[in-house]
Amino acid sequence: MRMGLREANHQFSKAIKAVKAGKEVVLTERGKPIAVIKSLEAKEDQEAIIRRLEAEGILRPALKRGPMPAPTWKPVRIKGKPLSQTISEERDER
């Protein structure tokens, strides 16, 4: 639905009724669209968000269902003082 600014100002309740009915109201100034009034979308649940991100190509679905596999890497042990101690000492020097 399109409405000029003057019409929207005088008939705001009409615009809101259209939005509540699921329509978008495009506000125009001298025939050019300048804004859109639309209803707020309901908050997406977690599954819907995941599906949307998959559709956008941001996420890829898992190949297998179930828990994440255990990591195959092993931590590397380094001799010397802990890194946290080194950082604390450097901060104290400042």
ABEGO torsion letter per residue (X at the ends): XBBBAAAAAAAAAAAAAAAAAGBBBBBBBGGBBABBBBBBBBBBBAAAAAAAAAAAGABBBBABBEBBBBBABBBBBBBEBBAAAAAAAAAAAX
